[in-house]
């Protein structure tokens, strides 16, 4: 039987991965790569990509969408932003801001940019072996599930999957962007609430936040 890996050893592996993340440079990406602290957590949150402010602030979900996301978590299971960042490993499909489109919106990362960060995700998942994965937004949901089904087909459902060979529960969330109306109208609003209730009842959330 394999010996369990210590938390300190896991942190060292995560720190090594994050050094490699900070060294990532691709022509189309803007600003420095972004990552959260090397938290040895059984919960893995996967966002889409940093926005224009995250590189300067040095942490994921640091702007408007983050305020909404952390408000959801606070209302669902009482976690403050600081508590969540300290107890959940936060990652993204692409690790640096993809830049703007000609119309002013955030550019969707290219397949090449997604591939360039996929190795980081695989290494993080294999180091952490999370029991709960929370993909946030269509791009992250597609990365975790291997396909991008309509949000109404996966948000609010308790899913079971194998992410980079690690068996885990998956609870999908829509992106908390202020530009999206999906969470403000039905069925999106009700399904988002259902997804947050699923999170609040999950044993790993209870373990991390004392629920």
QUIZI-V810811 format. One record per backbone hydrogen bond with DSSP energy under -1.0 kcal/mol. CO is the residue of the C=O (numbers start at 0). NH is the residue of the N-H. Records with the same first field share a line. If there is no record, write none. Layout:
CO = NH + NH
//
This chain:
5 = 9
6 = 10
7 = 11
8 = 12
9 = 13
10 = 14
11 = 15
12 = 16
13 = 17
14 = 18
15 = 19
16 = 20
17 = 21
20 = 23
25 = 28
36 = 38
38 = 40
41 = 130 + 131
42 = 88
43 = 133
44 = 90
45 = 135
46 = 92
47 = 93
52 = 56
53 = 57
62 = 66
63 = 67
64 = 68
65 = 69
66 = 70
67 = 71
68 = 72
69 = 73
70 = 74
71 = 75
72 = 76 + 78
73 = 77
79 = 83
80 = 84
81 = 85
83 = 87
88 = 44
89 = 35
90 = 46
94 = 33
96 = 29
98 = 106
100 = 103
104 = 100
109 = 113
110 = 114
111 = 115
113 = 117
116 = 120
117 = 121
118 = 122
119 = 123
120 = 124
121 = 125
122 = 126
123 = 127
124 = 128
130 = 168
131 = 43
132 = 170
133 = 45
134 = 172
136 = 140
137 = 141
138 = 142
139 = 143
140 = 144
141 = 145
149 = 152
150 = 153 + 154
153 = 156
158 = 169
160 = 167
162 = 165
165 = 162
167 = 160
168 = 132
169 = 158
172 = 136
176 = 179
180 = 183
184 = 188
186 = 190
187 = 191
188 = 192
189 = 193
190 = 194
191 = 195
192 = 196
193 = 197
194 = 198
195 = 199
196 = 200
198 = 201
201 = 205
202 = 206
203 = 207
204 = 208
205 = 209
//
